[in-house]
Amino acid sequence: MLLIHCPYCDDTLPELEFAYAGEAHIARPADPSKLSDEEWRDFLFIRSNPRGLHAERWRHINGCGRFFNALRDTVSDRFLTTYPAGHPRPDVTKLEAAE
Amino acid sequence: MNAPVKSFDAVSVAVLPPVARLNLRIAPANLAVASAAFGLTLPTKIGQGVAKKGHAAWCLGPDEWLLHAPEADQAAIVADFTAARVKAPHSLTVISDREFTIAITGPRAQEFLSVACPLDLSRMAPGTAKRTLFDTAQVVLIRDADDAFRIEVWRSFFPHVSDLLDIALREFACGL
């Protein structure tokens, strides 16, 4: 079972308590009515789906209830870090240097 | 079929009498107002709990607290919080009837709970509480002492959780 660190609870807890919630850092357009159909389609459906590091949202639904972001390697399933929602994506090179 | 085992030397399971349960949501900056209304300094770290004279509170989320009090005090607490609403906006929901509390006590209580609880309970300190899962049901797990736990289960999940505990008890009783 994966163990995930919740930045709000500041505890590393079993994956069962969490729910995946898609890619992180996707800002809702400020004025949706100005968007073309293609731009709106891209906002709704087109995701980066990378092989490797992925910034994604998780929700600690069976715990504190909060959404937070995580950097996970989609190949190895390893979580590099988790950080509260609203924070910018952490610098990966710094994280890797720290390890 | 044999009569269900409710207790043996190592673990006993009992449904506790009703208690007033309240769910409080308030901005952490306004916590002092809630502490004054409840008469207990509410903890700020998730998981931590405090208890005094039958009143108890546990922090379940960044802005969420679970409050326990004797049933007779429920109306007074709600009134106190209603009066405090002018000082700080908050939500206080009475959830007394939503849940049952099951007490699990005994030297093997921690091992017993691991039947369906995914947490590493050895890391959970006495006096703390956590919202977590018990099998597939969301519960609040309270640890009162090294060998004493309470789980708060929504009443619709209660038959499932209760059956699981009965099966586990029988397994423990026959040494499986």
Interface residues (C-beta under 8 A of the other chain):
Chain A: M1 Y8 C9 D10 D11 L13 P14 L16 E17 N62 G63 C64 G65 R66
Chain B: I46 G47 L60 G61 P62 E64 P118 L119 K130 R131 T132 L133 Q138
